[in-house]
Amino acid sequence: MKQSEKASIFRIVTDLIKADSIIDSREIEKLDSIRERFAIKKEDEMLGFSYTFANAIRVLLESPKSLQCELAAIFNELAMSDNFCAREEALLLLTLRLCMSLDIKLECKAVSIETSSVNIDPTQILYVESNFDNDVNWEINEKFREIVAEVRLAGFDLVYLPKIAEHYRAISNTDFLKIAGFLYPNVSYERLKTVVQHMHNLSTSEFCKDQLAGKLGVREFSVVNPSLMIKIGDSFVGDKNIANFLLVELDKDVISSIRYILDLFSEYYHTSHLNYLREEKGRYIFTGFYKQIFDIYMVRKGIKSPVVIDVYRGHIRFSEADLKIEKLHRREKALYALFMLESASGGVNFSKPTTPNELARYTRRMTAVQEKYRLIYKKFGGEPQKAPDISKSEIRLPMIALIRKQLKALGDVLFHVDDYMIQRNMFGNYCINISPSLCCYCGVNANDIYKLSDSEEWQRISAL
């Protein structure tokens, strides 16, 4: 057995034992037998303490299925070794079962987040998605009361951002500003007005991409299908307190998916406490996700600004921040504009393949990319035939490094400046991780700003 597998087993076993905050002697006896069964040594345990719960599951999902089945039975035995399964243990067992069982009909995964950036009530379930799904959102709105009732019967509270925004819009601006001013007395009136406007227009997809993925740095939420985010516990990794969550994807039959999850949970634990946390006229909830959402917007630093390709004045600029990327030659400006244009279609992959067929396709693709770059280079006043060959890493990478350095200097002004950087994603594609709605260009008049996706000229370049 690999050391990473032993470490992962120990991480999960440790979290199960500590979940209910009671260390039972029978659990320690079971731990000793697990150590012996898998030959877990001190160095394996130390490595396990450096893993998050989510990392441990990911490692074990790569192990043989026979081992996974054996571990599922062992984890259940451990949780029941003191003849009682606490709610915290039940949530961990639910996660292990959903992630590691072959007969589960829903896509599930564990996510671990450092709690210095997030503080979530363990009874609240958040609906998340990175792109608006018409079918799922229609189903939730159509059966909202029924869904809320099902969730409450299991001792949870559903947090659905569009409904929260709807409630906030029902509060008069005067009253909302008074509440916000009371909760955040050190925040300026102008800032309060901005945050109130954000709360009126809460969008699940924007919240996931800008706040959970952007501000909190949890990359899983930059691309996430319609899912429920359930808090399953906390654990220490090194000296950091980590919050663990279960993400369960929903299909179009939302109510059936939720019942399926809650029925599995009830096999381990029956709640005796019903949640009655709800938004009502004249009431403002300020706990858990409700407080976290307000906090995230209230303490947010920087501006989320459109990026504007301004070829008439020779700049790449940020319209809302009234800034431009300084000290760049037209070659870097053209490169940045190219990646802005290409990011909407997944970015540009410069990795050179080895097989003849793939190499031929790669050559055609690089020829097209270079032609796009020449056209953009010309727009910035350069001679197309003298445009640098960006297929060569020794030419391209120093240009990217210079752009990155100039953007880094704007870190105190731009909200989550890393999103504006040219970065290589998990697929090996170079792209800029901002919404296409923020990728813009302007006409002869500097104030005439339009989306790149609305320009026939820029889209013709993209289509080459």
N, C-alpha and C positions, 0 to 999 in steps of 0.2 A: 504494500500500500504506500502511495506517495505521502511525503511529509505534509503537503498542502491539504490532503484529505484528512489526515489525522488532526491537523490544526483546526480544520473546519468543523470536524465532529466535536472537538473540545469546545470551540466557540459556541456552538449551538447548545450543547449540553450545559455549559456554564450559564447561558442566558435562560434556559429552562429552569434550572435550579434556583436562580436568583429572582425569577419573574415575580413571585408572590411575596418577596422580601422576607421569606421564612426559610431557613436552611434546616431541613429535617434530616435526622441521622440515617433514615432509610434511603434518602436521596444520595447521601455520601457513600453509602454501601453500594448503591447502584453505579455511582460514578467510578468507584474502584473496579467494579467488574467490567465497565466499559474500557477503562484504561488497560486492563489485562487483556480483554478480548481483541483490541486493536493495537496493542503494544505501543501505547501512547507514552512518550517520554517527556521529561521536563522541557526539553528544547521545543518539542511539538506544542506543548502548552503555552510556552512563551510566544511562539509564532501565532498561535490561536488568539492570544490577547491583542495582537496587532490587526486582526481581521475584524471587519464589521459583520453583522449578522447577514446582510445582503451578499457580501463577498463570499462568506462561508457557503451559502446556498448555491451561488454561481459555481463554486469549485465542485461541490458534490453533484451538481447536475451534469458534470462532465465525467463522473465516475460510472462504472458498470451499473446497469439497471438492477441487477441482483443485490448489489450493495445498497442502492437507494431503498429498495423494498425492505431489506434487513434493518436499515437505519430508521425507517418510518416506524417500524414496530418497536424498536428500542426507545425512540423518543417518546412514544406513547406510554410505554412501560415506566419510563423515568418520571413523566409528569404525574402518573397515577401511583407512584411508589409510596406516597404518603396517604393514599386512599381518598384524595381530594384533588380536583382540578380547578384551580382558581381561574378567574376571568383572564388574567394576564397570561397564564399558561395556555388557556384555551385559544387565545388569539395567536400565539406562536405556533401551536399545533395546527390551527387552521391554515396558517401561512405555509407551513412545511407540507401539509397535505395538498394544498392547491398548487404549490410550485413543483412538487416532486412526484406527484401521482400521474400515471398515464391515462387514467379513466376520467380526468377532469375535463369538462367541456369548455371551460373559459381560459383565456390567456391570463396568466398571473405572474407577478414577480415582486421581490422584496426590494425596497429602497432604503438606504441608510443616510441620514442627514445630520450634520453637526448641529447641536441644539443652541449654539451661541447665536444662530441666525433664525431659528424657528422655535416657537413654543406652542404646542398644539394640545388641546384638551383631548384625552384619550377616548372620550365618548362621542366625538364628532367625526363624521365621515364627509369628506370633501369630494364633490364631482369635479373632475379635471379633464381637459382636452386641449390640444395645441392648435387644432383647427375645428371650426364650428361644424358639427354634424347635424344636419337637418332632421334626420330620422330619429336619432336618439333624443335630441332636445325637444322635438315635438312630442315624443312619447312621455318624457318626464313632465312636461307642462300639462299634457292631457290627463295624466294619472298622478299628479303631484301629491294630492292628499292621501291617496291610497299608498303611495310609496313611502311617504313620511310616516304613516301609521305602521307599516310593516317594520320600518327601521326602528321606530320608537319601542315597539314590542320587544325588540332584541336589546333594548337599553342604549340605543345610539340616537344621534341627532344628525339629520342630513343637512349639509351646507351646500346650497345651490346658488351660485353667485347672481344669476339673473333675478332670482326672487329677492335676494338681499337688496340689489340695486332698485328693484321695483318698490320695496318698502322705504328705502331712503328717499326716493323721488316723492313719496307720499308725505314726507316731513317737510314742512315749509323751510325755505332757505334760512330764514331768521332763526328758527328753532334749532336747525341743524348746526348753524355756525355757533350758536350759544353752547350747544353740547360739545362741539369740537373744541371751542375755546376753553371750556371748563376742563376737558380731559388733557389738553396740551396748552397750558397757559403761556409757555415760552415761545410758541410759534406765532409768527406774524399774521396779521389779518389777511394779507394777500395770499400767503401760503395756505391758510385755512380755506380760503375760497377755492383755490386750485384743487386741494384735496377733496373738498365737498363735490366739486365737479367730477373728479375721478370716481368717487363713490356712486354718483348718480348714473355713471356709464360703465359700471363694472362689466367686464367681458371675461368669461372663463378662459378663452384661448389667449387673450392678451395678458391676463393675469399669470397664466402658466409660463408663457414665453418671456414676458418682461420681468416678472417678479420672482416666480419659483426658479426658472432657469437662469434668468439674467441677474437679478439682485442676489438671490440666495445661492446661485451657482450650482443648482441641481440639474445637470444636463439632461437627465431622463425626461424632464418636462418640456424640453425644447421640441421634441417630437413624441407625443403621447396620444394614443387613441382614446376615445371616450372611456373613462375608467372611474372607479371609486378608489379613493385614497383613504386607507384605514390605518390609524395609529395602532401599532401592535406592541409597543414597549420601548424601553430605553436600555442602553448598555454603555459601559465604559470601554473605549478603545484607546489604549495608552492612558493619557491623562485627560482625554476629551469625552464629554458626555454626548452620546449619539442617539438620536431618535430613529426608530425603525418603523417602516410603513409597509403595508401590503397594497399593491396596485392590482386591481381586478378589472379587466376590460369588459365592457358591456356590449351586448349585441342589441339589435333593434327591439327585441322583446325585453325591455328594461326590467319590468316588474318580475318576470320569471327569473332573470339573472340574479336579481337581488334576493328573491326568496330562496334560490338555490344556495347562495352564499350563507345566508342566515340560517338555513336548515342545517348546513354542515357545522356551523358554529354551535348551534343548539345541541348537537350530538355530544359536545364537550362540556357545555356550560348553559345553564338556564338562569336568566337574569331575574332578580326579584325587585329590580329598581327600574322604573320607567322614566324616560326623559321627557320633561315638559318645557324644555327651552324653546321659545318661539317668539318670532317678531309679531308684535301687535301694535295697534294704534296707540301712540303715546308712550311706547316702550322702546328702549334702545339697548340691545344686548352688547355687552362689552367684556366678553370672555372667549377663550379658545380661538378658533379661526376668525370669529368676528373681530376680536381685538387685534389679532395678528394682521388681518387685512388692513385695518386702519393704521396700525403701526408701520407696516411696510411702506404705505404711501406717504405717511406723515414724516418719517425720518429719511425718506429717499433723498439722495443728493444727486445733483446733476440734472441735465435736460436730455430727454429722448428726442433727438432732432432728425428731421429728414436730411439725407446727404444729397447735395445738388451738384451735378456736373455742369459747370458754367464755362463752356468753351469760348464764349464771346469775351470773357474777361480773363480766361486762362486759369480758372481755379476749380478745386474741389472744396466745397464749403458746406457749412452746417447752418441752414437758414434760421432756425429758432435760436441758436446760440450766437449768431452773428460772428462766426469764426470761419477761417479757412485753414486747410492743412498747409503750413508754411514750409519754405525751403525745399520744395520738390521741383525737379525738372519736369518738362513735359512728358518724359518717358515714364516717370513714376505716376504722374497724374493719369496718363492714358492707361497704364496698367491697372490702377485702382478702378477707373471707370469700366474697364473690361470685366473685372471680377464682379463689380456691381451688376452689370448687365447679365453675366453668366450665372450668377448665384441663384436666380429665379428658376433655372433649369438644372440645378444641382452642382454647379461649379465646373472647374476644369481639372482634368486628371492628366498630369505630365509623366506618369510612370510608363516607362518603355517596356512593352511586352517582349517575349522571346520567340514565339511561334511565327512562322511566315505570314499566315492569314491575319493574325492579330496585328502584326507589325505593319501590314499594308493599311489596315483600318486606322491604326495609330498615326501613320504618316499623313493620311488624308485629313484626319481630325486636326493634327497640328498645323497643317497647311491652312485650314479654315480658321483656326484660332489666330494664327499669325496675321492672316488677312484682316480679321476683325480688328486686331491690335493696330495694324497699319492705318486703317480708316479712322480709328479714334485718335491715333497719334497725329494724323493730318488735321483733325478737327482742332487740336491744341496748337496748331501752327507748325508742326514738323513736316519734314519731307518724307513721304511714305517709304521710299526706297532706302532711307537711312534709319528706319525704325529698328531698334535692337531686336535680336532674335530671342524671344522669351521662352523658346523651347529648351534653351541651354540654361541649366541650373546655375552655372557660374555667372550668368548675366541676370537671371530672374531673381535669385535669392537675395543678393545685396539690395536690389530695388525694393523688395518686400520688407527687408530689415529697416531700410530708411523710412519707409511709410509707417512701419510699426513704431519707430522711435518718435516720429512727429506726432502720431496719434496718442502715444503714451503721455505726452506733455499736456494733453487735453483731458486727462483723467479726472481732474477736479471739476470739469465743466460738463462733460458728456456723461450721461447715465449709463453705467456698465460699458466703459470704453472698449473692452475686449470684443464686444459684439461688432464693433466697427472695423476690427482688424482683419486682414487677409489671413485666414487660417486654413490648415489642412484638416479635413474632417475624418471620421472613422473609415470612410470609403476611399480615402486618398485623394479626394477632390479639394482643390483650392477654392474657397468661397468666402463671402462676407455674411456673417450670421445676423442679418437684420431683415425685418419684414420687407417684402417687395414694395409695400405701400410707402416705405421711407426712402426708396431709391428713386431719385428725381433728376430732372434737368431743367434748365431755364432758357427762355428765348432771348431776344435782343434786349428786352426790358428785364432788368435783374430781379424784379418782383414777380415776373410771370413764371411761376414754378408749376411743373406738371410731372406726373408719374412717368417713369421710363416705359412702363407697360402700355401707356396711352399714346406713345409716339410711333407713328408708322416708320419714320426714318431710323430710329434706334432699334425697333423690332426687326427691320430688314437686315441690319447689321448682325443682330443676334441670330437670325435664321440662316446665315451663310453656311 
